[in-house]
Amino acid sequence: MNTFDAMKDLATPTQREDQSAELSPALYRRIVWRLMPLLLAAQVLAYLDRVNVGTAKLQMAGELGFSEAVYGFGAGIFFLGYFIFEVPSNLMLRRFGARRWIARIMITWGVAAGAAALVHTPATFYLQRLLLGMAEAGFFPGIVLYLTYWFPARQRGRMTTLFMSATAAAGIFGNVVSGWVMVHLDGVAAMAGWRWSFILAGLPTVVVGVAIRVLLPDTPGEARWLSPADASAVRLALVPEEAAKLAVKGSARLPVTDLLLLAAIYFLLLTGLYGVGFWLPTLIKSAGVPNVAAVGFYGAIPYVVAIVTMNGFARRADRNGTWPAHVVLGAVVASTGFAIMAFGNQSLPCVLIGASLGCAGILTALPLYWNLPTARLAGVGAAAGIAAINSIGNLSGFFGPLMFGWLKDRFDDATAATLLLALCAALAALLTLAWRARSRRAMQRQTA
């Protein structure tokens, strides 16, 4: 028995038994090609608008005199605004429809992202990041909820992973292009290159937001490219899954303890993701790469590794129903990578190897993680529950950069900060095992 076969024991009973709820291959492919390119473009811009501040920092911090702690607080305050507006925003999506609400989110956050070019003091930096978080609130959980309208669980893991592949693509695209922009547009129209990097990230977001308003159907029944029979087939594929959730007492809404446990796992995983996203350019520069364009090139390497790894593991997890096991595996790999970064004496090979393992592990775990709550949430409970988990978990984006910056200032290197990332990933693995055990006990009580 190999390692992955042994991991099947971590899958929940309902996950392993759900073998029939799938769309036909032809219908599945048609939906994927109609929906996913637009959603992928939106996610690329979402992650880019969040973390291109990491590359911009290489010029911005020096020009404006920002300390590591000021940068860390500004990078993280985004997530306070995100936290406050997350649940209301996701409920609005359910009320007004995905097309209208996701378009509204993207247009307003595109404007807020471009406004970073006007930053000139710590206070204006904090304000811009706070407004950006408020504008973007609801986007990611809204997409997770939206995918449940189209794909049953045994195909949704691959779709969530494909969607989050855009995060890796944004890391590749963002690091390389931001580095190029900062070097080649520096001084154009009397503006610094880092200001241009923000403007050129915000404009496409507005354009894609308008495209979503025009092209994205809210439900299968509204898709003009689906026949009535195909739209009915999509709904019927989801019926057994939704009925199974509602048939189990309390499954449409999670107990508070379960919700907090899931939020803690997500918090810890995102700490690793944002640790890499916000600080990798700084770590590469500290490893002896002074050229901004070269920093962007090296910063893309971990995301290339991740985009290959995460999709391969997603297919295996969906096929075997072993989503919790793959979350654990990804978290352990990430923890190992961050430990290599911590103990590698800031050498470039150790930074790149460690960051590659960290990115691959975290970006394997994160999309498959969403099969844990969506397996038990339905209806309004799904909209509120997904948003609550995401908003609490995303507070890591505030506390993580703040702690990373403070530790880096305090110890004058990144060893303690990267060890914090390794510890967070290891705790995420342990808490996922605890979630699995808790879910198994709950299922046994309900079926007894």
C-alpha positions, -999 to 999 in steps of 0.1 A, spaced: 0 0 0 15 34 -10 13 66 9 -17 80 -10 -37 47 -6 -31 49 31 -44 85 31 -78 74 19 -87 65 54 -87 103 61 -116 109 37 -150 113 53 -176 86 47 -199 109 27 -170 120 5 -159 85 -3 -194 73 -11 -203 103 -34 -194 86 -66 -224 93 -88 -229 131 -88 -209 141 -118 -216 160 -150 -211 143 -184 -176 149 -197 -188 170 -227 -211 192 -205 -184 195 -179 -158 207 -205 -183 232 -220 -190 248 -186 -153 249 -178 -144 267 -210 -173 291 -207 -168 301 -171 -132 295 -160 -112 318 -183 -130 348 -170 -128 337 -134 -91 329 -138 -84 364 -152 -103 379 -122 -83 358 -97 -50 367 -113 -59 404 -108 -72 398 -73 -40 383 -60 -18 407 -81 -36 438 -66 -31 424 -31 6 415 -33 23 435 -60 30 459 -31 57 433 -22 77 441 -54 68 478 -53 83 479 -18 118 475 -32 115 511 -45 86 526 -25 100 519 10 133 537 2 117 566 -15 91 572 12 112 562 41 90 533 53 104 509 79 98 471 77 71 475 104 54 504 85 53 483 54 41 452 73 13 471 89 2 487 56 3 454 38 -18 438 65 -44 465 71 -60 455 38 -74 425 56 -91 445 84 -113 461 58 -117 428 41 -128 412 74 -154 438 82 -172 436 49 -167 400 40 -199 383 53 -223 412 42 -207 412 7 -212 374 3 -248 377 13 -252 405 -12 -238 382 -39 -265 357 -31 -292 383 -32 -281 403 -63 -264 375 -83 -228 368 -92 -227 388 -123 -237 421 -107 -219 417 -74 -186 404 -86 -185 431 -113 -191 457 -86 -163 443 -64 -138 443 -93 -145 478 -105 -143 494 -71 -111 474 -61 -95 483 -95 -100 520 -87 -87 515 -52 -56 495 -64 -47 523 -89 -50 549 -61 -18 534 -45 1 555 -70 -9 585 -49 6 572 -17 31 595 -1 30 590 37 24 561 60 -11 574 67 -21 575 30 -6 540 25 -27 527 54 -58 544 41 -54 531 5 -48 495 17 -78 496 40 -101 509 12 -87 482 -11 -96 455 14 -131 469 18 -136 470 -20 -124 434 -26 -143 419 3 -165 390 -8 -147 382 -41 -130 349 -32 -158 334 -11 -182 346 -37 -164 326 -63 -162 295 -40 -200 298 -35 -206 304 -72 -187 272 -82 -212 252 -60 -239 263 -83 -222 246 -113 -200 217 -101 -207 188 -78 -182 180 -51 -162 154 -70 -155 179 -98 -154 210 -77 -120 203 -61 -104 205 -95 -123 236 -104 -113 253 -71 -77 243 -77 -78 255 -113 -93 288 -100 -65 291 -74 -39 283 -101 -45 319 -110 -29 328 -77 3 310 -88 0 326 -123 -3 360 -106 29 353 -87 46 345 -120 32 373 -140 32 399 -112 68 394 -101 82 395 -136 60 423 -150 62 444 -119 99 442 -119 101 451 -156 77 481 -151 96 494 -121 128 494 -141 117 506 -175 89 530 -166 108 546 -138 107 584 -144 81 583 -172 57 612 -168 78 622 -138 65 592 -119 85 565 -101 83 530 -115 65 516 -84 37 541 -89 33 529 -125 31 493 -113 0 501 -92 -17 520 -120 -11 492 -145 -25 466 -121 -57 486 -114 -68 494 -149 -72 457 -162 -92 449 -131 -118 475 -140 -120 461 -176 -125 425 -164 -151 437 -140 -171 452 -169 -166 419 -189 -180 399 -160 -211 422 -158 -218 414 -194 -207 378 -198 -211 358 -166 -244 340 -160 -257 339 -125 -270 303 -127 -271 274 -152 -307 284 -161 -295 319 -172 -267 306 -194 -277 312 -231 -250 287 -242 -268 258 -223 -299 242 -236 -328 237 -212 -319 200 -210 -282 208 -202 -292 233 -175 -315 207 -160 -287 182 -160 -265 206 -140 -292 211 -114 -299 174 -112 -262 166 -106 -263 189 -76 -295 176 -61 -281 145 -43 -253 165 -28 -276 192 -14 -301 167 -2 -274 148 16 -263 179 34 -298 189 45 -307 153 55 -280 153 82 -291 172 113 -272 205 116 -252 200 84 -266 230 66 -251 252 93 -219 245 112 -216 246 150 -195 276 161 -167 253 173 -165 236 139 -166 270 122 -138 284 143 -117 252 138 -120 255 100 -112 293 102 -81 285 123 -69 260 96 -75 286 69 -58 314 89 -27 293 93 -25 283 56 -30 318 45 -2 330 68 21 310 47 7 322 14 9 359 23 43 354 39 56 344 5 35 369 -14 45 400 6 81 391 16 96 369 -11 110 398 -31 127 412 0 142 378 9 155 374 -27 171 408 -26 186 400 8 201 368 -7 223 390 -29 201 399 -59 202 437 -61 186 442 -96 148 447 -94 141 429 -127 162 399 -116 143 398 -83 110 396 -103 124 367 -124 136 347 -94 103 355 -75 84 337 -103 101 304 -99 82 291 -68 49 299 -84 59 279 -115 66 249 -93 33 254 -75 11 257 -106 23 223 -118 21 206 -84 -13 218 -72 -33 207 -103 -18 172 -102 -27 166 -66 -62 181 -71 -70 155 -97 -58 127 -74 -77 141 -44 -110 144 -64 -105 109 -78 -100 93 -43 -121 117 -22 -90 123 0 -93 161 4 -83 163 41 -53 140 35 -40 163 7 -45 194 29 -24 177 55 2 167 29 4 202 14 8 218 49 36 195 58 55 202 26 50 239 31 63 237 67 94 219 54 100 245 28 98 274 52 122 256 76 147 253 48 143 291 42 149 298 79 180 277 83 195 283 48 216 313 60 197 335 35 215 319 5 196 323 -28 194 285 -35 178 279 0 154 308 -4 143 295 -38 140 258 -28 123 266 4 99 291 -12 91 266 -40 82 239 -15 63 265 6 43 277 -24 36 242 -38 25 230 -4 3 259 5 -13 262 -30 -20 225 -30 -37 226 4 -57 258 1 -81 250 -28 -87 214 -15 -94 228 19 -126 243 6 -141 208 2 -141 205 40 -167 233 47 -187 230 14 -193 193 21 -215 203 50 -229 237 41 -260 244 21 -282 273 11 -279 306 30 -257 287 55 -232 282 27 -230 319 18 -226 330 54 -204 301 65 -179 304 36 -177 341 40 -172 339 78 -144 313 74 -128 334 47 -130 366 66 -116 352 99 -89 333 80 -79 363 60 -71 382 92 -38 363 88 -31 388 61 -31 415 88 -13 397 116 12 377 94 29 407 76 28 427 108 46 400 128 69 392 99 80 428 97 84 432 135 105 400 137 126 410 108 132 445 124 138 429 158 163 403 148 177 420 118 172 390 95 144 367 84 152 335 103 126 340 131 100 353 106 103 323 83 103 299 113 69 315 122 56 305 87 69 269 92 52 266 126 19 279 112 19 254 83 27 225 108 -2 236 130 -25 237 100 -17 201 93 -24 191 129 -57 210 131 -68 194 98 -63 160 114 -83 172 144 -111 184 121 -112 150 104 -115 132 137 -142 156 149 -162 151 117 -159 114 119 -173 114 155 -201 137 145 -211 114 116 -211 84 139 -234 101 164 -258 112 137 -260 78 121 -262 58 154 
